[in-house]
Amino acid sequence: MSRVGLGVFVCTAALFVLPGVAAGADRTSGGTVERRTSEDGADLLAEESTPGGSADGTDGCSFWDAVTLSGLGLVPPELAVGLQPGDNRLTRDLGGFVQTLHVRTCPDQVPRTQYRWFDDVPGLRPLVLQARESLVLPLPSPEFSPPAASVRTLVGVDTWFWVPEADWAPVEATAEAGTVSVTATATPVLLRFEPGDGSAAVTCPGPGEPWTNDAETSCSYTYQWVSAHHPDGRWPAAVQVEWEVTWSASTGHSGVLEPFVMVTDVALVVAEAEAVLTLRGR
């Protein structure tokens, strides 16, 4: 008597974390390439913070004076957008930086009447930039299920991803100058997995869920193609954590800055399982 048995042969199924090269890499650790990205902060210093240059009148111009409500009708239209009256002055709020519009006259220059914005709290912007750049954020340490060490990830299998919950906590840094201090706070708000196979990224509002038999997660991705389709034989994936950055000053001012995105690049080898029919007899 004989019977037909079905044996499953799994060929070259693998999930590796391998070294790679990425533009703007901060450092390489544990076989991953890690990057930190955001805007460069130059806009924080783009405006002059205090009236200067001709304060002594040596260039033939008058002193800078705050524009009052009575002078609103003379302000050029492009400067009048978003103006707010504050204590009879014309002010604007740029992400927590309150500025007042100033005017001066220069008889020997063109234009004769000149306008410029100046910060109400001189020196605040450099402190904000200093606090922001002092933030030390953890780089993503992604974990996967099936785990990378067991070499079992396949096409058509849900691949879970997550980062340690201990790394999902706010980080603060403070800068001080004289009696003024600024604290920048970075808060993780989004986990993102870029599969590297041309498909859209998968995003999660938290650190993800470690795999267990009875757990559920929205942080998973199912590959439809083996990584052999890529010239390197690996899908150039990446795990990203986006950090919201806010700041508050001892002066009572506060604002929101561009987020940081901390990135860990991973090269994933994804294979497929083949079913092989075998005859068993006795």
PyMOL commands that set and color helices and strands:
alter all, ss='L'
color gray80, all
select helices_A, chain A and resi 42-45+69-74+77-80+124-133+148-150+165-167+227-229
alter helices_A, ss='H'
color red, helices_A
select strands_A, chain A and resi 2-10+25-29+32-37+65-66+84-86+89-94+97-105+113-119+143-145+158-162+171-177+180-194+202-204+220-222+235-249+254-268+273-281
alter strands_A, ss='S'
color yellow, strands_A
deselect
rebuild
show_as cartoon
